[in-house]
């Protein structure tokens, strides 16, 4: 507007002054764009600066042309223009201008591409729909996007991690955390009122804290949207039933029965990212630009749950028939990741029953030789190492270790699939295997729900899978199908083991699912500590 409007206030007979003023304005505008970077996408800012510089080159070319034509008009038969400007015609000006514009555009185009590629690799939360960071909006009169409510004794460290990680994943987000923003303990209700969403970090003792209850009551009174984060560490967290028992009865419905989004907080980095995306999605869905949506798929570049993994060379995974659940998990991995083949051993019959150690050892050796087995999957749940199957499994594991076969261990944390604390395996595993260092290597935790794709991806990496160069829709479809099948297995097993008490309680189904998540999370922590 300045270039096409204000400059025209200069009289037309002073056209050269117009050009000089326009050149100065264009120069200042280019510097301002480069310094302020008003666009959300860095490539847009780079291209804006490029266009400003191209326009500046045009103005400079127009200045030289005007000066040259002015000298030629006043002294047509002299060589004053050549003497003053060093030019005998306009051709050098036009040619130089074309070359400079082309070079400038090329340089900035390359810069925009490099910047875009660099930004694409930065681990920040993006929208699946357009691969761009989401726009953070906050209502007028509010100060923080998120208020982090927690109890110091069991939630302070996790609350700090949540704030720091979200600030890295969502640049520009404003999160209230008492150690950083609390000036007056008596103004908790005011801080709640100035926040757009409230996060309740549910850990042991949360509902016994006077200040936490103040935050809960004021949040419900002001009808603030909530997101619940449940501590999974067995020493610091608790089941939903335990947490609900601590909660005053008049608050239970508003906290536990309002269908707020729930994220289980694990202290393993790869699984934390899943929980952070759940929190971010809940927050973004409350913003004006996404409030009409029921879900908002998000991803982070390099995220294990969305990364496409492939095997560069054939991998044959052996699942022992004496290891209940191993074959199912192995087939799930094979369906989710191309290049993986599953090998199983059939029952050897009565001879094996008479001499289980010799028969199972010999059959395991023959199977690996015939199928070129490269890895063994050891699936750990509450039925592992029990009775006759336990003896056979011990022989298979011993033989695999003697044959230098890599053993990949998966620790089940889903109670519906026999999940248990890792400490149990130090009680039921043959002592000679423990003494031989079986558990020196890390057992990958298998969590249910939205954390399950991460479990599969980590197991695949242990088997030698690497990120594919380009995304594969087919691979993601296979992963989704395997997760759906696992969910159906959990449902069928839960139905077969259902009791009358579950049917008698109106809230039993909801509580059962949530409690499973907590117990699964607790198992993961126990596994990490014991390993």
C-alpha positions as CSV (number, residue, x, y, z in Angstrom):
1,X,0.0,0.0,0.0
2,X,2.9,2.4,0.7
3,X,4.5,1.7,-2.6
4,X,1.3,2.1,-4.6
5,X,-0.3,4.8,-2.6
6,X,1.9,7.1,-0.5
7,X,4.6,7.3,-3.2
8,X,2.0,8.7,-5.6
9,X,1.8,11.8,-3.4
10,X,5.0,12.9,-4.9
11,X,4.3,14.9,-8.1
12,X,4.7,13.0,-11.4
13,X,7.2,15.4,-12.7
14,X,9.5,14.3,-9.9
15,X,9.4,10.7,-11.0
16,X,13.1,10.0,-10.1
17,X,12.3,11.0,-6.5
18,X,9.5,8.6,-6.5
19,X,11.9,5.8,-7.5
20,X,14.4,6.8,-4.8
21,X,11.7,6.8,-2.1
22,X,10.3,3.5,-3.4
23,X,13.7,1.9,-3.3
24,X,14.3,3.0,0.3
25,X,10.9,1.7,1.4
26,X,11.4,-1.6,-0.4
27,X,14.9,-1.9,1.3
28,X,13.4,-1.3,4.8
29,X,10.5,-3.7,4.1
30,X,12.9,-6.5,3.0
31,X,15.0,-6.0,6.2
32,X,11.8,-6.0,8.3
33,X,10.5,-9.2,6.8
34,X,13.9,-10.9,7.4
35,X,14.0,-9.8,11.0
36,X,10.4,-10.3,12.1
37,X,9.6,-13.5,10.0
38,X,5.9,-13.0,10.3
39,X,4.9,-16.2,8.5
40,X,4.4,-19.5,10.3
41,X,6.3,-21.6,7.7
42,X,10.0,-20.7,7.4
43,X,9.9,-21.4,3.6
44,X,7.2,-18.7,3.3
45,X,9.4,-16.2,5.1
46,X,12.4,-17.0,2.9
47,X,10.3,-16.6,-0.3
48,X,8.9,-13.3,1.1
49,X,12.4,-11.9,1.5
50,X,13.3,-13.2,-1.9
51,X,10.4,-11.4,-3.6
52,X,11.3,-8.2,-1.7
53,X,14.9,-8.3,-2.9
54,X,13.7,-9.0,-6.5
55,X,11.5,-5.9,-6.3
56,X,14.4,-4.0,-4.9
57,X,16.5,-5.0,-7.8
58,X,13.8,-3.8,-10.2
59,X,13.7,-0.4,-8.5
60,X,17.5,-0.2,-8.7
61,X,17.4,-1.0,-12.4
62,X,14.7,1.6,-12.9
63,X,16.9,4.2,-11.1
64,X,19.8,3.5,-13.4
65,X,17.6,3.5,-16.5
66,X,16.0,6.8,-15.5
67,X,19.3,8.4,-14.9
68,X,20.6,7.1,-18.3
69,X,17.6,8.3,-20.2
70,X,17.6,11.7,-18.5
71,X,21.3,12.3,-19.5
72,X,20.5,11.1,-23.1
73,X,17.5,13.4,-23.3
74,X,19.4,16.5,-22.2
75,X,22.6,15.8,-24.1
76,X,21.5,13.6,-27.1
77,X,24.7,13.9,-29.2
78,X,27.2,13.7,-26.4
79,X,28.8,10.8,-24.6
80,X,28.0,12.2,-21.1
81,X,26.0,9.1,-20.2
82,X,28.9,6.8,-21.0
83,X,31.3,9.1,-19.2
84,X,29.2,9.3,-16.1
85,X,27.6,5.8,-15.9
86,X,30.1,3.8,-18.0
87,X,27.3,2.6,-20.2
88,X,26.9,3.2,-23.9
89,X,23.3,1.7,-24.0
90,X,20.6,0.2,-21.9
91,X,21.4,-3.3,-22.8
92,X,24.0,-3.9,-20.0
93,X,21.5,-2.6,-17.4
94,X,18.7,-4.9,-18.7
95,X,21.0,-7.9,-19.0
96,X,22.5,-7.4,-15.5
97,X,19.1,-7.0,-14.0
98,X,17.9,-10.3,-15.6
99,X,21.0,-12.1,-14.4
100,X,20.8,-10.7,-10.8
101,X,17.1,-11.5,-10.5
102,X,17.6,-15.1,-11.8
103,X,20.5,-15.7,-9.4
104,X,18.6,-14.2,-6.4
105,X,15.6,-16.4,-7.1
106,X,17.7,-19.5,-7.5
107,X,19.6,-18.8,-4.2
108,X,16.5,-18.2,-2.2
109,X,14.7,-21.1,-3.8
110,X,17.5,-23.4,-2.7
111,X,17.5,-21.8,0.7
112,X,13.7,-22.4,1.1
113,X,14.1,-26.0,0.1
114,X,16.9,-26.6,2.6
115,X,15.1,-24.8,5.3
116,X,11.9,-26.8,4.7
117,X,13.8,-30.1,4.8
118,X,15.5,-29.1,8.0
119,X,12.3,-28.0,9.7
120,X,10.6,-31.2,8.6
121,X,13.1,-33.2,10.7
122,X,12.7,-31.1,13.9
123,X,10.8,-33.2,16.5
124,X,7.8,-31.1,16.9
125,X,4.1,-32.1,16.9
126,X,2.6,-31.9,13.4
127,X,-0.9,-32.4,12.0
128,X,-1.3,-35.5,10.0
129,X,-3.6,-33.7,7.6
130,X,-1.0,-31.1,6.3
131,X,2.3,-32.1,7.9
132,X,2.5,-28.6,9.5
133,X,2.7,-27.6,13.2
134,X,-0.7,-26.8,14.6
135,X,-1.7,-23.2,15.3
136,X,-1.9,-22.4,19.0
137,X,-4.8,-20.1,19.9
138,X,-5.9,-18.7,23.2
139,X,-9.1,-17.0,24.2
140,X,-9.0,-13.3,25.0
141,X,-8.3,-12.6,28.6
142,X,-6.5,-15.9,29.2
143,X,-2.8,-16.2,30.0
144,X,-2.0,-19.9,29.8
145,X,-3.0,-22.6,27.4
146,X,-2.6,-25.3,30.1
147,X,-2.6,-25.4,33.9
148,X,-0.6,-28.3,35.4
149,X,-2.2,-29.4,38.6
150,X,-0.2,-31.9,40.6
151,X,1.0,-32.8,44.1
152,X,4.6,-32.1,44.9
153,X,5.4,-35.4,46.8
154,X,4.6,-37.8,43.9
155,X,4.1,-35.6,40.8
156,X,6.5,-32.7,40.8
157,X,9.2,-34.4,38.6
158,X,6.8,-35.7,36.1
159,X,4.9,-32.4,35.9
160,X,8.2,-30.6,35.1
161,X,9.0,-33.1,32.4
162,X,5.5,-32.7,30.8
163,X,5.9,-28.9,30.7
164,X,9.4,-29.0,29.3
165,X,8.6,-31.6,26.6
166,X,5.4,-29.9,25.5
167,X,7.3,-26.6,25.1
168,X,9.7,-28.4,22.8
169,X,7.0,-30.2,20.9
170,X,4.6,-27.2,20.7
171,X,6.7,-24.1,20.4
172,X,4.8,-21.1,21.8
173,X,2.7,-23.0,24.2
174,X,2.2,-21.4,27.6
175,X,1.9,-23.7,30.6
176,X,1.3,-22.8,34.2
177,X,3.6,-24.7,36.6
178,X,3.8,-23.6,40.3
179,X,7.6,-23.5,40.6
180,X,7.7,-21.2,37.6
181,X,4.5,-19.1,37.8
182,X,3.1,-19.2,41.3
183,X,3.4,-15.8,43.0
184,X,0.5,-16.1,45.5
185,X,-0.8,-19.4,46.8
186,X,-4.0,-17.6,47.7
187,X,-4.7,-16.8,44.0
188,X,-4.9,-20.4,42.8
189,X,-8.5,-19.9,41.7
190,X,-7.4,-16.8,39.7
191,X,-4.7,-18.8,37.9
192,X,-7.3,-21.5,37.1
193,X,-9.6,-18.8,35.6
194,X,-6.8,-17.5,33.4
195,X,-6.0,-20.9,31.9
196,X,-7.7,-22.5,28.9
197,X,-7.4,-26.1,29.9
198,X,-6.6,-27.9,33.2
199,X,-4.4,-31.0,33.5
200,X,-4.9,-33.2,36.6
201,X,-1.8,-35.3,37.2
202,X,-3.3,-38.2,39.2
203,X,-0.7,-39.7,41.5
204,X,-0.8,-41.0,45.1
205,X,-2.1,-38.4,47.5
206,X,-3.4,-36.0,44.9
207,X,-6.9,-35.9,46.3
208,X,-5.6,-35.6,49.8
209,X,-3.9,-32.3,49.1
210,X,-5.8,-29.2,50.2
211,X,-4.4,-27.1,47.3
212,X,-5.0,-29.8,44.7
213,X,-8.7,-30.0,45.9
214,X,-8.9,-26.2,45.5
215,X,-7.7,-26.5,41.9
216,X,-10.1,-29.4,41.2
217,X,-13.2,-27.6,42.7
218,X,-12.5,-24.3,41.0
219,X,-11.9,-26.1,37.6
220,X,-15.2,-27.9,37.9
221,X,-17.0,-24.8,39.1
222,X,-15.7,-22.7,36.2
223,X,-16.5,-25.6,33.7
224,X,-12.9,-25.7,32.5
225,X,-12.1,-28.6,30.1
226,X,-9.8,-31.2,31.7
227,X,-7.3,-33.8,30.6
228,X,-6.3,-36.5,33.1
229,X,-2.8,-37.9,33.3
230,X,-2.4,-41.1,35.4
231,X,1.0,-41.9,37.0
232,X,2.1,-45.4,36.1
233,X,5.0,-45.8,38.4
234,X,4.0,-48.4,41.1
235,X,5.6,-46.4,43.9
236,X,4.0,-43.1,42.9
237,X,0.8,-43.9,41.1
238,X,-2.3,-46.0,41.8
239,X,-5.2,-47.6,40.0
240,X,-8.2,-45.6,39.1
241,X,-10.1,-47.3,41.8
242,X,-7.6,-46.2,44.4
243,X,-7.5,-42.7,43.1
244,X,-11.3,-42.5,43.0
245,X,-11.5,-43.8,46.6
246,X,-9.3,-40.8,47.6
247,X,-11.5,-38.3,45.7
248,X,-14.4,-36.7,47.6
249,X,-17.7,-38.1,46.5
250,X,-19.0,-34.8,45.3
251,X,-16.1,-34.5,42.9
252,X,-16.0,-38.1,41.5
253,X,-18.6,-37.7,38.8
254,X,-17.0,-34.5,37.4
255,X,-13.5,-36.0,37.3
256,X,-14.0,-39.7,36.5
257,X,-17.4,-39.9,34.7
258,X,-17.2,-36.9,32.3
259,X,-15.3,-38.8,29.6
260,X,-12.2,-36.6,29.8
261,X,-9.2,-37.8,27.8
262,X,-6.9,-40.0,29.9
263,X,-3.2,-40.5,29.3
264,X,-1.1,-43.0,31.2
265,X,2.3,-41.5,32.1
266,X,5.2,-44.0,31.7
267,X,8.7,-43.2,32.6
268,X,10.1,-44.6,29.4
269,X,10.8,-41.9,26.8
270,X,9.3,-43.6,23.8
271,X,6.0,-44.2,25.6
272,X,6.0,-40.7,27.1
273,X,5.8,-39.2,23.6
274,X,2.5,-41.1,23.1
275,X,1.1,-39.6,26.3
276,X,2.3,-36.1,25.3
277,X,0.5,-36.4,22.0
278,X,-2.7,-37.4,23.8
279,X,-2.4,-34.2,26.0
280,X,-1.6,-32.1,23.0
281,X,-4.6,-33.5,21.1
282,X,-7.0,-32.8,24.0
283,X,-5.6,-29.2,24.2
284,X,-5.9,-28.5,20.5
285,X,-9.4,-29.8,20.3
286,X,-10.5,-27.1,22.7
287,X,-9.1,-24.3,20.5
288,X,-11.4,-22.4,18.2
289,X,-9.9,-23.7,15.0
290,X,-10.4,-27.3,16.0
291,X,-13.3,-27.3,18.5
292,X,-15.8,-28.9,16.0
293,X,-13.6,-31.9,15.5
294,X,-13.8,-35.1,17.5
295,X,-10.2,-36.2,16.9
296,X,-7.1,-34.6,15.6
297,X,-4.4,-37.1,14.4
298,X,-0.9,-35.9,15.3
299,X,2.6,-37.1,14.7
300,X,6.2,-36.2,15.5
301,X,9.0,-36.8,12.9
302,X,10.9,-39.9,14.0
303,X,8.1,-41.0,16.3
304,X,8.4,-44.8,16.9
305,X,4.6,-45.3,16.7
306,X,4.3,-43.8,13.2
307,X,7.7,-44.7,11.8
308,X,7.8,-47.1,8.9
309,X,10.2,-49.9,9.7
310,X,11.5,-52.5,7.3
311,X,14.1,-55.3,7.4
312,X,17.0,-54.9,5.0
313,X,17.7,-58.6,5.0
314,X,15.4,-61.6,5.8
315,X,14.8,-62.2,9.5
316,X,13.4,-65.5,10.7
317,X,11.9,-65.3,14.2
318,X,11.5,-68.6,16.2
319,X,8.6,-68.9,18.7
320,X,8.9,-71.9,21.0
321,X,5.7,-73.9,21.3
322,X,6.5,-74.1,25.1
323,X,6.2,-70.4,25.3
324,X,2.4,-69.5,25.4
325,X,1.6,-66.3,23.5
326,X,5.0,-66.1,21.7
327,X,3.6,-67.4,18.4
328,X,0.7,-64.8,18.4
329,X,3.1,-61.9,19.1
330,X,5.5,-63.1,16.5
331,X,2.8,-63.3,13.9
332,X,1.6,-59.8,14.9
333,X,5.1,-58.5,14.3
334,X,5.3,-60.3,10.9
335,X,2.0,-58.7,9.8
336,X,3.1,-55.3,10.9
337,X,6.6,-55.2,9.4
338,X,7.6,-56.6,6.0
339,X,10.6,-58.9,5.7
340,X,9.9,-60.9,8.9
341,X,9.1,-64.6,8.8
342,X,7.9,-66.7,11.8
343,X,9.1,-70.2,12.5
344,X,7.4,-72.4,15.1
345,X,8.1,-76.0,16.3
346,X,5.4,-78.6,16.2
347,X,4.7,-80.9,19.1
348,X,7.1,-83.9,19.1
349,X,4.6,-86.3,20.6
350,X,5.1,-89.1,23.2
351,X,8.8,-89.4,22.8
352,X,9.1,-85.8,23.9
353,X,7.0,-86.5,27.0
354,X,9.3,-89.3,28.0
355,X,12.5,-87.3,27.4
356,X,11.4,-83.6,27.2
357,X,14.9,-82.2,27.5
358,X,16.5,-84.2,24.8
359,X,13.6,-84.1,22.4
360,X,12.9,-80.4,22.6
361,X,16.6,-79.6,22.4
362,X,17.1,-81.7,19.2
363,X,13.9,-80.4,17.6
364,X,14.8,-76.8,18.3
365,X,18.2,-77.4,16.7
366,X,16.7,-79.0,13.6
367,X,14.1,-76.3,13.2
368,X,16.6,-73.5,13.3
369,X,18.9,-75.2,10.8
370,X,16.0,-75.9,8.4
371,X,14.4,-72.5,8.6
372,X,17.6,-70.4,8.9
373,X,16.3,-68.9,12.1
374,X,18.1,-65.7,13.1
375,X,16.3,-64.8,16.4
376,X,14.3,-66.3,19.2
377,X,11.3,-64.5,20.7
378,X,10.9,-65.0,24.5
379,X,7.5,-63.9,25.5
380,X,7.2,-63.2,29.3
381,X,3.8,-63.3,31.0
382,X,2.2,-64.9,34.1
383,X,2.1,-68.4,32.4
384,X,5.8,-68.4,31.3
385,X,8.1,-70.9,33.0
386,X,5.2,-72.9,34.5
387,X,5.1,-76.7,34.9
388,X,6.0,-78.9,31.9
389,X,6.0,-76.1,29.3
390,X,8.5,-74.3,31.6
391,X,10.9,-77.2,31.5
392,X,10.7,-77.4,27.7
393,X,11.1,-73.6,27.3
394,X,14.2,-73.7,29.6
395,X,15.8,-76.3,27.3
396,X,14.9,-74.2,24.2
397,X,16.4,-71.1,25.7
398,X,19.6,-72.9,26.8
399,X,20.0,-74.4,23.3
400,X,19.4,-71.0,21.7
401,X,22.1,-69.4,23.9
402,X,24.5,-72.2,23.1
403,X,23.9,-71.7,19.4
404,X,24.6,-67.9,19.8
405,X,21.0,-67.2,18.7
406,X,19.9,-63.7,19.6
407,X,17.0,-63.8,22.1
408,X,14.6,-60.9,22.0
409,X,12.4,-60.7,25.1
410,X,8.9,-59.1,25.3
411,X,7.4,-58.4,28.7
412,X,3.6,-58.4,28.6
413,X,2.0,-55.6,30.6
414,X,-1.6,-56.1,29.6
415,X,-3.5,-58.0,32.4
416,X,-6.0,-59.3,29.8
417,X,-3.1,-61.1,28.1
418,X,-1.4,-62.3,31.3
419,X,0.6,-59.3,32.2
420,X,2.4,-59.2,35.5
421,X,5.3,-57.5,37.3
422,X,8.7,-58.3,36.1
423,X,9.8,-59.2,39.6
424,X,7.8,-62.4,39.2
425,X,10.2,-63.8,36.6
426,X,13.1,-63.8,39.1
427,X,11.0,-66.2,41.2
428,X,9.8,-68.6,38.5
429,X,12.7,-68.6,36.0
430,X,15.2,-71.4,36.4
431,X,18.1,-70.1,38.5
432,X,20.7,-71.4,36.1
433,X,19.3,-69.2,33.4
434,X,19.3,-66.2,35.7
435,X,22.9,-66.9,36.8
436,X,23.9,-67.2,33.2
437,X,22.7,-63.6,32.5
438,X,19.4,-64.2,30.7
439,X,17.9,-61.0,32.0
440,X,21.0,-58.8,31.5
441,X,19.5,-57.7,28.2
442,X,16.5,-55.4,28.3
443,X,13.0,-56.9,27.9
444,X,10.8,-54.7,25.8
445,X,7.5,-53.8,27.6
446,X,4.3,-54.6,25.7
447,X,1.6,-52.1,26.6
448,X,-2.0,-52.1,25.4
449,X,-3.9,-49.3,23.7
450,X,-2.2,-46.4,22.0
451,X,1.1,-47.3,23.4
452,X,1.1,-50.7,21.7
453,X,2.4,-49.6,18.3
454,X,5.5,-48.3,20.2
455,X,6.0,-51.7,21.8
456,X,5.9,-53.4,18.4
457,X,8.3,-50.9,16.8
458,X,10.8,-51.3,19.6
459,X,10.7,-55.1,19.3
460,X,11.1,-54.7,15.5
461,X,14.2,-52.6,16.0
462,X,15.6,-55.2,18.3
463,X,15.2,-57.7,15.5
464,X,17.1,-55.4,13.1
465,X,14.4,-53.3,11.5
466,X,15.4,-49.8,10.3
467,X,13.4,-46.8,9.2
468,X,12.3,-46.9,5.6
469,X,13.4,-44.0,3.3
470,X,9.8,-43.1,2.4
471,X,6.5,-43.6,4.1
472,X,4.5,-46.7,3.4
473,X,0.7,-46.7,3.7
474,X,0.6,-50.4,3.4
475,X,2.9,-50.9,6.3
476,X,0.8,-48.6,8.5
477,X,-2.3,-50.5,7.5
478,X,-0.7,-53.8,8.5
479,X,0.2,-52.3,11.9
480,X,-3.3,-51.1,12.4
481,X,-4.7,-54.5,11.5
482,X,-2.4,-56.3,13.9
483,X,-3.4,-53.9,16.7
484,X,-7.1,-54.5,16.0
485,X,-6.5,-58.2,16.2
486,X,-4.7,-57.9,19.5
487,X,-7.6,-55.9,20.8
488,X,-10.1,-58.6,19.8
489,X,-7.9,-61.2,21.5
490,X,-8.0,-59.1,24.7
491,X,-11.8,-58.7,24.4
492,X,-12.3,-62.5,24.0
493,X,-10.0,-63.3,26.9
494,X,-11.7,-60.7,29.1
495,X,-15.1,-62.1,28.2
496,X,-14.1,-65.6,29.0
497,X,-12.7,-64.6,32.4
498,X,-15.5,-62.2,33.3
499,X,-17.1,-62.6,36.7
500,X,-20.5,-61.8,38.2
501,X,-19.1,-58.8,40.1
502,X,-18.2,-57.0,36.9
503,X,-21.8,-57.4,35.6
504,X,-23.2,-56.3,38.9
505,X,-21.4,-52.9,39.0
506,X,-22.7,-50.2,36.7
507,X,-19.3,-48.7,36.3
508,X,-17.4,-51.9,36.4
509,X,-16.6,-52.0,32.7
510,X,-15.1,-48.5,32.6
511,X,-13.1,-49.1,35.8
512,X,-11.8,-52.4,34.5
513,X,-10.3,-50.8,31.4
514,X,-8.7,-48.0,33.2
515,X,-7.3,-50.2,36.0
516,X,-5.7,-52.4,33.3
517,X,-3.9,-49.4,32.0
518,X,-2.5,-48.5,35.4
519,X,-1.4,-52.1,36.2
520,X,0.2,-52.4,32.8
521,X,2.1,-49.2,33.4
522,X,3.3,-50.4,36.8
523,X,4.6,-53.6,35.3
524,X,6.7,-51.6,32.8
525,X,8.3,-49.7,35.6
526,X,9.1,-52.8,37.6
527,X,10.7,-54.3,34.5
528,X,12.9,-51.3,34.0
529,X,14.1,-51.3,37.6
530,X,14.7,-55.0,37.8
531,X,16.5,-55.2,34.4
